[in-house]
Amino acid sequence: AQQQQQQQQQAGQLPRRPPPCPHPGIHCGYGGGLTVDNLTDELRRIAQVVKTSRRPVWVDLQSGLRTTSNGGRSDDFDLNKAWACIKMVNDLGL
C-alpha cells in the first residue's frame, strides 16, 4: 500500500482515499500523501466538509515535510517545506 502511494505521488496523483468526513464530537484529522504540492487542494476539500472554523482538525504531513538527499541515504526534515505549508494555511484563512 505504501509503495502504491509513493508511485501515485511520483506520478502527481493524489492517493485514493474516501472524501473527508468529520465525526461530530471527535477531534479528527487527515493524512496520507499530503505534501507541499497538494496541500492547498486537500485543505480546500477538508474545509468544504468541516464547514466551520470552530471545528479544528489536524493534518499529517510527516513524509511530505521531508527531503531525501545523498542518494536516498539521508531523509531530513525540510524547514522550507514546513514554512511553505504554514503560509498555505494562513493564505487560505484557516
mmCIF file of the C-alpha atoms, coordinates in Angstrom:
data_MODEL
# 
_entry.id   MODEL 
# 
loop_
_atom_site.group_PDB 
_atom_site.id 
_atom_site.type_symbol 
_atom_site.label_atom_id 
_atom_site.label_alt_id 
_atom_site.label_comp_id 
_atom_site.label_asym_id 
_atom_site.label_entity_id 
_atom_site.label_seq_id 
_atom_site.pdbx_PDB_ins_code 
_atom_site.Cartn_x 
_atom_site.Cartn_y 
_atom_site.Cartn_z 
_atom_site.occupancy 
_atom_site.B_iso_or_equiv 
_atom_site.pdbx_formal_charge 
_atom_site.auth_seq_id 
_atom_site.auth_comp_id 
_atom_site.auth_asym_id 
_atom_site.auth_atom_id 
_atom_site.pdbx_PDB_model_num 
ATOM 1  C CA . ALA A 1 1  ? 0.000   0.000  0.000   1.00 0.00 ? 1  ALA A CA 1 
ATOM 2  C CA . GLN A 1 2  ? 2.808   2.414  0.868   1.00 0.00 ? 2  GLN A CA 1 
ATOM 3  C CA . GLN A 1 3  ? 4.614   1.621  -2.388  1.00 0.00 ? 3  GLN A CA 1 
ATOM 4  C CA . GLN A 1 4  ? 1.428   2.303  -4.370  1.00 0.00 ? 4  GLN A CA 1 
ATOM 5  C CA . GLN A 1 5  ? 1.016   5.619  -2.538  1.00 0.00 ? 5  GLN A CA 1 
ATOM 6  C CA . GLN A 1 6  ? 4.609   6.591  -3.378  1.00 0.00 ? 6  GLN A CA 1 
ATOM 7  C CA . GLN A 1 7  ? 4.052   5.708  -7.036  1.00 0.00 ? 7  GLN A CA 1 
ATOM 8  C CA . GLN A 1 8  ? 0.903   7.846  -7.104  1.00 0.00 ? 8  GLN A CA 1 
ATOM 9  C CA . GLN A 1 9  ? 2.780   10.759 -5.546  1.00 0.00 ? 9  GLN A CA 1 
ATOM 10 C CA . GLN A 1 10 ? 5.584   10.443 -8.085  1.00 0.00 ? 10 GLN A CA 1 
ATOM 11 C CA . ALA A 1 11 ? 3.002   10.475 -10.870 1.00 0.00 ? 11 ALA A CA 1 
ATOM 12 C CA . GLY A 1 12 ? 1.449   13.633 -9.390  1.00 0.00 ? 12 GLY A CA 1 
ATOM 13 C CA . GLN A 1 13 ? -1.732  11.824 -8.368  1.00 0.00 ? 13 GLN A CA 1 
ATOM 14 C CA . LEU A 1 14 ? -3.475  12.127 -5.057  1.00 0.00 ? 14 LEU A CA 1 
ATOM 15 C CA . PRO A 1 15 ? -3.774  8.823  -3.221  1.00 0.00 ? 15 PRO A CA 1 
ATOM 16 C CA . ARG A 1 16 ? -7.146  7.113  -3.374  1.00 0.00 ? 16 ARG A CA 1 
ATOM 17 C CA . ARG A 1 17 ? -8.971  7.841  -0.184  1.00 0.00 ? 17 ARG A CA 1 
ATOM 18 C CA . PRO A 1 18 ? -12.533 8.490  0.870   1.00 0.00 ? 18 PRO A CA 1 
ATOM 19 C CA . PRO A 1 19 ? -13.679 12.099 0.981   1.00 0.00 ? 19 PRO A CA 1 
ATOM 20 C CA . PRO A 1 20 ? -13.049 13.903 4.272   1.00 0.00 ? 20 PRO A CA 1 
ATOM 21 C CA . CYS A 1 21 ? -15.709 13.064 6.832   1.00 0.00 ? 21 CYS A CA 1 
ATOM 22 C CA . PRO A 1 22 ? -15.979 14.949 10.122  1.00 0.00 ? 22 PRO A CA 1 
ATOM 23 C CA . HIS A 1 23 ? -17.166 12.973 13.121  1.00 0.00 ? 23 HIS A CA 1 
ATOM 24 C CA . PRO A 1 24 ? -19.280 15.108 15.491  1.00 0.00 ? 24 PRO A CA 1 
ATOM 25 C CA . GLY A 1 25 ? -17.706 15.387 18.887  1.00 0.00 ? 25 GLY A CA 1 
ATOM 26 C CA . ILE A 1 26 ? -14.484 13.631 17.873  1.00 0.00 ? 26 ILE A CA 1 
ATOM 27 C CA . HIS A 1 27 ? -11.259 15.538 17.202  1.00 0.00 ? 27 HIS A CA 1 
ATOM 28 C CA . CYS A 1 28 ? -10.085 14.124 13.889  1.00 0.00 ? 28 CYS A CA 1 
ATOM 29 C CA . GLY A 1 29 ? -7.523  14.753 11.216  1.00 0.00 ? 29 GLY A CA 1 
ATOM 30 C CA . TYR A 1 30 ? -6.346  13.781 7.790   1.00 0.00 ? 30 TYR A CA 1 
ATOM 31 C CA . GLY A 1 31 ? -3.143  12.294 6.428   1.00 0.00 ? 31 GLY A CA 1 
ATOM 32 C CA . GLY A 1 32 ? -1.758  10.084 3.742   1.00 0.00 ? 32 GLY A CA 1 
ATOM 33 C CA . GLY A 1 33 ? 0.164   11.556 0.861   1.00 0.00 ? 33 GLY A CA 1 
ATOM 34 C CA . LEU A 1 34 ? -0.187  15.197 1.878   1.00 0.00 ? 34 LEU A CA 1 
ATOM 35 C CA . THR A 1 35 ? 2.669   17.317 0.542   1.00 0.00 ? 35 THR A CA 1 
ATOM 36 C CA . VAL A 1 36 ? 3.524   20.918 -0.225  1.00 0.00 ? 36 VAL A CA 1 
ATOM 37 C CA . ASP A 1 37 ? 2.341   20.241 -3.785  1.00 0.00 ? 37 ASP A CA 1 
ATOM 38 C CA . ASN A 1 38 ? -1.189  19.100 -2.912  1.00 0.00 ? 38 ASN A CA 1 
ATOM 39 C CA . LEU A 1 39 ? -1.878  20.649 0.486   1.00 0.00 ? 39 LEU A CA 1 
ATOM 40 C CA . THR A 1 40 ? -3.860  23.658 -0.769  1.00 0.00 ? 40 THR A CA 1 
ATOM 41 C CA . ASP A 1 41 ? -6.304  21.494 -2.731  1.00 0.00 ? 41 ASP A CA 1 
ATOM 42 C CA . GLU A 1 42 ? -6.659  18.992 0.102   1.00 0.00 ? 42 GLU A CA 1 
ATOM 43 C CA . LEU A 1 43 ? -7.254  21.726 2.698   1.00 0.00 ? 43 LEU A CA 1 
ATOM 44 C CA . ARG A 1 44 ? -9.998  23.162 0.487   1.00 0.00 ? 44 ARG A CA 1 
ATOM 45 C CA . ARG A 1 45 ? -11.645 19.703 0.293   1.00 0.00 ? 45 ARG A CA 1 
ATOM 46 C CA . ILE A 1 46 ? -11.436 19.313 4.052   1.00 0.00 ? 46 ILE A CA 1 
ATOM 47 C CA . ALA A 1 47 ? -12.795 22.839 4.673   1.00 0.00 ? 47 ALA A CA 1 
ATOM 48 C CA . GLN A 1 48 ? -15.818 22.156 2.434   1.00 0.00 ? 48 GLN A CA 1 
ATOM 49 C CA . VAL A 1 49 ? -16.757 19.183 4.590   1.00 0.00 ? 49 VAL A CA 1 
ATOM 50 C CA . VAL A 1 50 ? -15.948 20.636 8.002   1.00 0.00 ? 50 VAL A CA 1 
ATOM 51 C CA . LYS A 1 51 ? -17.795 23.915 7.180   1.00 0.00 ? 51 LYS A CA 1 
ATOM 52 C CA . THR A 1 52 ? -16.815 25.778 10.347  1.00 0.00 ? 52 THR A CA 1 
ATOM 53 C CA . SER A 1 53 ? -13.645 27.341 11.634  1.00 0.00 ? 53 SER A CA 1 
ATOM 54 C CA . ARG A 1 54 ? -14.724 26.356 15.162  1.00 0.00 ? 54 ARG A CA 1 
ATOM 55 C CA . ARG A 1 55 ? -14.146 22.731 14.248  1.00 0.00 ? 55 ARG A CA 1 
ATOM 56 C CA . PRO A 1 56 ? -10.377 22.178 14.458  1.00 0.00 ? 56 PRO A CA 1 
ATOM 57 C CA . VAL A 1 57 ? -8.824  19.343 12.503  1.00 0.00 ? 57 VAL A CA 1 
ATOM 58 C CA . TRP A 1 58 ? -5.241  18.248 12.096  1.00 0.00 ? 58 TRP A CA 1 
ATOM 59 C CA . VAL A 1 59 ? -3.284  17.181 9.039   1.00 0.00 ? 59 VAL A CA 1 
ATOM 60 C CA . ASP A 1 60 ? -0.324  14.803 8.989   1.00 0.00 ? 60 ASP A CA 1 
ATOM 61 C CA . LEU A 1 61 ? 2.449   15.796 6.621   1.00 0.00 ? 61 LEU A CA 1 
ATOM 62 C CA . GLN A 1 62 ? 5.234   13.788 8.193   1.00 0.00 ? 62 GLN A CA 1 
ATOM 63 C CA . SER A 1 63 ? 6.710   12.412 4.974   1.00 0.00 ? 63 SER A CA 1 
ATOM 64 C CA . GLY A 1 64 ? 5.541   15.450 2.983   1.00 0.00 ? 64 GLY A CA 1 
ATOM 65 C CA . LEU A 1 65 ? 7.854   17.686 5.018   1.00 0.00 ? 65 LEU A CA 1 
ATOM 66 C CA . ARG A 1 66 ? 10.967  15.651 4.377   1.00 0.00 ? 66 ARG A CA 1 
ATOM 67 C CA . THR A 1 67 ? 13.660  15.867 1.700   1.00 0.00 ? 67 THR A CA 1 
ATOM 68 C CA . THR A 1 68 ? 15.768  12.956 0.577   1.00 0.00 ? 68 THR A CA 1 
ATOM 69 C CA . SER A 1 69 ? 19.385  13.621 -0.301  1.00 0.00 ? 69 SER A CA 1 
ATOM 70 C CA . ASN A 1 70 ? 22.715  11.811 -0.615  1.00 0.00 ? 70 ASN A CA 1 
ATOM 71 C CA . GLY A 1 71 ? 21.295  9.234  -2.983  1.00 0.00 ? 71 GLY A CA 1 
ATOM 72 C CA . GLY A 1 72 ? 18.436  8.387  -0.642  1.00 0.00 ? 72 GLY A CA 1 
ATOM 73 C CA . ARG A 1 73 ? 20.643  7.812  2.393   1.00 0.00 ? 73 ARG A CA 1 
ATOM 74 C CA . SER A 1 74 ? 19.546  10.991 4.138   1.00 0.00 ? 74 SER A CA 1 
ATOM 75 C CA . ASP A 1 75 ? 15.902  11.738 4.907   1.00 0.00 ? 75 ASP A CA 1 
ATOM 76 C CA . ASP A 1 76 ? 15.769  15.148 6.572   1.00 0.00 ? 76 ASP A CA 1 
ATOM 77 C CA . PHE A 1 77 ? 13.038  17.403 7.920   1.00 0.00 ? 77 PHE A CA 1 
ATOM 78 C CA . ASP A 1 78 ? 12.782  20.326 5.482   1.00 0.00 ? 78 ASP A CA 1 
ATOM 79 C CA . LEU A 1 79 ? 12.066  23.603 7.270   1.00 0.00 ? 79 LEU A CA 1 
ATOM 80 C CA . ASN A 1 80 ? 11.378  25.365 3.949   1.00 0.00 ? 80 ASN A CA 1 
ATOM 81 C CA . LYS A 1 81 ? 8.569   22.904 3.221   1.00 0.00 ? 81 LYS A CA 1 
ATOM 82 C CA . ALA A 1 82 ? 7.172   23.440 6.723   1.00 0.00 ? 82 ALA A CA 1 
ATOM 83 C CA . TRP A 1 83 ? 7.137   27.221 6.274   1.00 0.00 ? 83 TRP A CA 1 
ATOM 84 C CA . ALA A 1 84 ? 5.510   26.841 2.839   1.00 0.00 ? 84 ALA A CA 1 
ATOM 85 C CA . CYS A 1 85 ? 2.715   24.771 4.424   1.00 0.00 ? 85 CYS A CA 1 
ATOM 86 C CA . ILE A 1 86 ? 2.216   27.276 7.222   1.00 0.00 ? 86 ILE A CA 1 
ATOM 87 C CA . LYS A 1 87 ? 1.935   30.027 4.591   1.00 0.00 ? 87 LYS A CA 1 
ATOM 88 C CA . MET A 1 88 ? -0.664  27.990 2.676   1.00 0.00 ? 88 MET A CA 1 
ATOM 89 C CA . VAL A 1 89 ? -2.834  27.572 5.768   1.00 0.00 ? 89 VAL A CA 1 
ATOM 90 C CA . ASN A 1 90 ? -2.520  31.278 6.530   1.00 0.00 ? 90 ASN A CA 1 
ATOM 91 C CA . ASP A 1 91 ? -3.269  32.312 2.911   1.00 0.00 ? 91 ASP A CA 1 
ATOM 92 C CA . LEU A 1 92 ? -6.399  30.158 2.936   1.00 0.00 ? 92 LEU A CA 1 
ATOM 93 C CA . GLY A 1 93 ? -7.535  31.801 6.163   1.00 0.00 ? 93 GLY A CA 1 
ATOM 94 C CA . LEU A 1 94 ? -7.817  28.524 8.004   1.00 0.00 ? 94 LEU A CA 1 
# 
